Amino acid sequence: NPDYALLRVDSPIPNIRDDPKGWFHHWDEDNSDSLDNSEIARAIIKTLRLQQTISMTEMMSFLENIATLFDPNGDGTVSLEEFLLEDGLAETVVAYLPEEGNDDNDIDDDSTPDEEKL
């Protein structure tokens, strides 16, 4: 649906940590309730800010090699249910996100109050 695609371009990418379903639907460009390899590649490249380090072709090749990890039923796409599985694509993307120091929702487990550092 072209109108849906235009809305997606103008809307901010949902934070996958806070809204994994929103993130999934943002990248589901054909509104099929599943992500194909090109949608996944684009989503990962944009979310992890890999534009400078990997090409779309390289990402597609990588995804083809690991497809069975995130597509347990083997239909060639990742459904929302598969996306949200434990150790699924959502958790994997989050695991590779850099820590966001100015995001109030992130907790730095290694931080200690100044008094305790003395």
C-alpha positions in Angstrom: 0.0 0.0 0.0 1.8 3.2 -1.2 0.0 5.4 1.4 1.3 3.2 4.2 4.8 3.3 2.8 4.7 7.2 2.8 3.6 7.2 6.4 6.4 4.9 7.4 9.0 7.2 5.8 7.8 10.1 7.9 7.4 8.2 11.1 10.3 7.7 13.6 11.6 4.2 14.0 10.2 2.7 17.2 12.7 1.8 19.9 13.0 -1.9 19.7 13.9 -2.1 23.4 10.7 -0.4 24.4 8.3 -1.4 21.5 9.5 -4.5 19.7 6.1 -5.0 18.0 6.1 -1.4 16.8 9.6 -1.9 15.4 8.5 -5.1 13.6 5.5 -3.4 12.0 7.6 -0.3 11.1 9.8 -2.5 8.9 7.0 -4.8 7.6 6.9 -2.7 4.4 4.4 -4.9 2.5 2.1 -5.2 5.6 2.3 -9.0 5.4 2.7 -9.5 9.1 6.1 -11.0 8.4 9.6 -9.7 7.6 11.4 -11.0 4.5 15.2 -10.9 4.2 15.3 -7.5 2.5 13.1 -6.0 5.2 15.2 -7.6 7.9 18.4 -6.4 6.2 17.2 -2.8 5.9 15.9 -2.8 9.5 19.2 -4.2 11.0 21.4 -1.8 8.9 19.3 1.2 9.9 18.8 0.2 13.6 22.4 -0.7 14.3 23.7 2.2 12.1 25.8 -0.1 9.9 25.5 1.9 6.7 29.2 2.7 6.8 30.4 -0.9 7.5 28.2 -3.3 5.5 26.4 -3.2 2.2 22.8 -4.4 1.7 24.2 -7.3 -0.5 26.5 -8.4 2.3 23.7 -8.2 4.9 21.4 -10.2 2.6 24.1 -12.9 2.2 24.6 -13.0 5.9 20.8 -13.4 6.6 20.5 -16.2 4.0 23.2 -18.1 6.0 21.5 -17.7 9.3 17.9 -17.8 8.2 17.1 -21.0 10.1 18.0 -19.3 13.4 15.2 -16.8 13.1 12.8 -18.6 10.9 12.1 -21.9 12.7 9.2 -22.9 10.4 11.4 -22.4 7.3 8.8 -20.4 5.3 11.4 -17.8 4.2 10.1 -15.0 6.4 10.1 -14.1 10.1 6.6 -13.8 11.6 5.9 -11.6 14.6 5.6 -14.7 16.7 9.1 -15.9 15.5 10.5 -12.4 15.9 9.4 -12.3 19.6 10.7 -15.8 20.5 13.3 -16.1 23.2 16.7 -15.7 21.5 14.8 -14.6 18.4 15.5 -11.7 16.1 14.2 -9.0 18.5 16.4 -10.1 21.4 19.4 -10.5 19.0 19.0 -7.0 17.6 18.7 -5.5 21.1 21.8 -7.4 22.2 23.8 -5.7 19.5 22.5 -2.2 20.2 25.1 0.2 21.7 24.3 1.5 25.1 22.4 4.8 24.9 24.0 7.0 27.6 21.4 9.7 27.4 18.3 7.4 27.3 16.6 7.4 30.7 15.3 3.9 30.1 18.7 2.4 29.9 20.4 1.3 33.1 24.2 1.1 33.3 24.7 -1.9 35.6 28.4 -1.0 36.0 27.7 2.5 37.4 28.2 3.2 41.1 27.7 6.4 43.1 30.8 8.5 43.4 31.1 7.7 47.1 31.5 4.0 46.4 34.3 4.5 43.9 36.6 6.0 46.7 
